[in-house]
């Protein structure tokens, strides 16, 4: 179940990145999505099958997310922050401008 949720999340994220006005590039290889910003910094999103978690690596550190089937979303395993909210914050910090990467509800 978590892996299917992860692939759905990747598809949503790719659509959001395609519609983003910020100068960035992204690439997905073997279910690992890498976002590269104009300043050369990167954010990497991947799935860890051993523990069923989505992992996000950014300049400010690494973050692990568990899938919450009740809400249909990935939640930070430390503080419960939604994946897309945390990603938007980290991407904004790395790009030096506001980036909102959240699917419409």
N, C-alpha and C positions, 0 to 999 in steps of 0.2 A: 504493500500500500504506500509506504513512504517513497519508494523509488518512483512510482507513477506520479505521486504528488510533486516530486522533484522535477521530473521531466515537464510536467505542466507548468511549474514555476519558471523553468528555463524558457519555455515558449513565451510565457507572459513577459518575462524580462527582455527577451530579444525584441518583441514587439515594442515595448517601451523604449528601448535603446534606439530602435529604428526611427521613432518619432521624436527623439531628443534633439534639441537645437544646439546642444553643447558640442564643442570640438572634441570628439572621442572616437575611438575605434573599439570594436569588440570582435571576438572570435570564439567559436565553440568547437572544441576538439575532444572527442571521447567523453562527452557530458561534462566537460570542464569549461566554464565560460570565463574568459579573461577580458576585462575592460581596461583599455589603456587611454590615459588622458593626455592632453597636449603637452603637459609638463613631464611626461615620461613615467609618471606613477601609475600603478596598476591596482585593480581589485580583482580577486579571483574567487569564483563561486564553484563549489564542487560538492559531490555527494559522497559520504563515507558509509559504504554499505555495511561495514562491520558493526556500526552502532546506529544505523538508520538516521543519520543526521545530515543536515545541510551545513556546510562550512563556508564561511566567508573570510577571506584574508584581505586586509587593507593596510595602509600605511600605519594606522593607529592600533593594529593588532589583529588577532584572530578571534572569530566569534562562531559559536556552535548553536544550531537551531534544531529543535525537536518539532515534529509535525503534530499539530493539535487537530485531530479529526473532528472535534466538536465545532471548531471555528473554521476549519478548512484552511488553516494558515500555519506558517512556520514561526515559532516563538523562540527567542533567545533563551538558552537553558540557564542563564544566570539571573536575568531580570524580567523575562517575559516580553521584551520588546519585539514587535512584529518585524519580520525580515525586511519587507519593503520599506518600512519606516527607517530602520537602521541603515539599510543600503543607501537610501536617499540622503541621509545625514552624512555618511562617510563619503559618498560620491561628491556631494557639495563641498565638503572640506577639501578633498583632493583636487577638484576642478577650480576651486576659488570662486565659484558662483553657485547659485541655487539650482539644484537638479532635483526634480520630483520623479521618482521611479516607483509609482504605485498604480496598480490597476484600478480602473473605475469600479466602484462598488454598486 
